[in-house]
Amino acid sequence: MTTTTGSNSRREPVLMSADSVILHKGFTGTSIDDIIDRASITRGSFFHHFDVEPGLAKALMQRYP
């Protein structure tokens, strides 16, 4: 998926929210709803940034080399 700079700046808070929820609940205990609630975004916005759940996992892993 191609993103623009503006889109990347909106994606970062979603990743930060996902980090926070996953640290608290664990990866398997975290739902997309948990992340969108924490990030205060819509489900559509989430899927705009991450096509599928593995996209989120990949983006999170890329944050930590």
N, C-alpha and C positions, 0 to 999 in steps of 0.2 A: 504494500500500500504506500502510495506517495503522499507525503504530508508537507505542508508549508510551514514556514517559521511560526506564523500565528497559531497554527494547529498544534505545533510542537509545544508552544508555551502553554496551551490549554491541556495538553496531554500530561505534562509534568505533575500538576496537582493530583491527577487521577492516579499516577504511579505512586506518588507520596501517600495517598490515601490507601492504596492497595498494600503498600509496604506496612503501614501502621496496622491495618486490620489483620493481615497475614501474621505479623509478629504476635498479635494478641490471640488470634483464634487458630493459627496454623493454616497451612495451605489447603489441606483437604476440608477444613472446617469453615472456610471462607466462601461465601457465595458472591455472585455478581451483585446481587441486591445489597449485600453488606458494603461492598465497595462503592456503589453508586450513592447509597445513603450517606456514607462518610464523605464522599467527594461533592455531595449536593449537585449531582448531575442527573440527567435523564438516561434511561436505558438506551435510547437512540444515540445520545452523545457518546456513551461508553462504546457502543459498537461502531461508531464513526472512527474512533481512535484504535480500536482493537477488533479486527474482523471476527475472531473467535477466541475462546478462552486461552488456547495455546499461544496466541499472539501476546496476551498479557504476560504469561509466564516467561516467554522469550524476552520481552521488553524488560521485565524485572531482572532477569539473569544478566542481561547486558549492562545493567547499572553497576554490577559488582564484578569487576574483572578477576 
